[in-house]
Amino acid sequence: MTQNQQKAETMQAKKEQDYRKHVEQVTPKYSLPAQMIKAFITGGIICLLGQLILNYATNQMGMDKETAASWCSMLLVLLSVVLTGFNLYPKLVEWGGGGALVPITGFANSVASAAIEYQKEGQVYGIGCKIFTIAGPVILFGIVTSWGLGVIYWIGKLLGMA
């Protein structure tokens, strides 16, 4: 092996060592039990808020359970979108992890953040197109599935099976 090849290998080994050291320094260190507790607390608070809305709507406002549940969902989505707009929901997600991402509020956050991110591109090409980046597959699956089940139900009614 020539001296130039040895120098090149030594430099390559040094680069790899420096890279590993850098990755070690910048990689966040998480405690799984602590993250699980934070997620549990965050998700629990979101669910508690939802239950408080449900109880208030049924007991204080006299709504039936279905209407109260609809209002609860709408209010939680609205709260999530407003917190996303003020850049507070991402901080909640950073602290609470999956506890903030899993409920309906996490879905609303993902849709709103995509719309906010692309608003500078305009109403149609920015918000109109990019808002469905996350929601699109979910909405498409829901529409196609409900259409398919509707056709099956309609055929069943025609044949006297439903």
C-alpha positions, 0 to 999 in steps of 0.5 A: 500500500502506498503512502498516499493510500494510507493517508487517504484511508486515515483521513477517511477513518477520521471523517467517519469518526468525526461524523459518528461523534457529531451524530451522537451529539445532535441525536436527542436522548429520550427516556421511553418511560418519561415519554410514555407518561407525558403522552398519557398525560397529554392524551388524558387531558385532551380526552378530559376536555372532550368529556367536559364538553360532552357533559356540559352539552348534555347536562347544561345545554340539554343536547342529545348525546349524538348532537353533543358528540358532534359539538365536542368534535367540532370544538376540539378540532377548532381548538386544535386549529387555533393552537396550530395557528398560534404555533402552540400545538407543535409545542404540545406535540413536542412535549406530549408526543403521541398523546397529542397526535393520536386524537382528533386534535392531532389530525386537525393539527396536521391538516391546518399546519399543511395549509399554513405552511403553503399559504404563501403560494396562494389560496388555490395552489397553496392552501387548496392543494396542500391542505389535503397532503395529510387529510387527502388519503383519509378523506379519499378512503372514507368517501370511496368506502362509504360509496362502496358500502352505499352501493352494496346497501342499495343493491341489497334493498333492491333484492329485498335483503336489507 
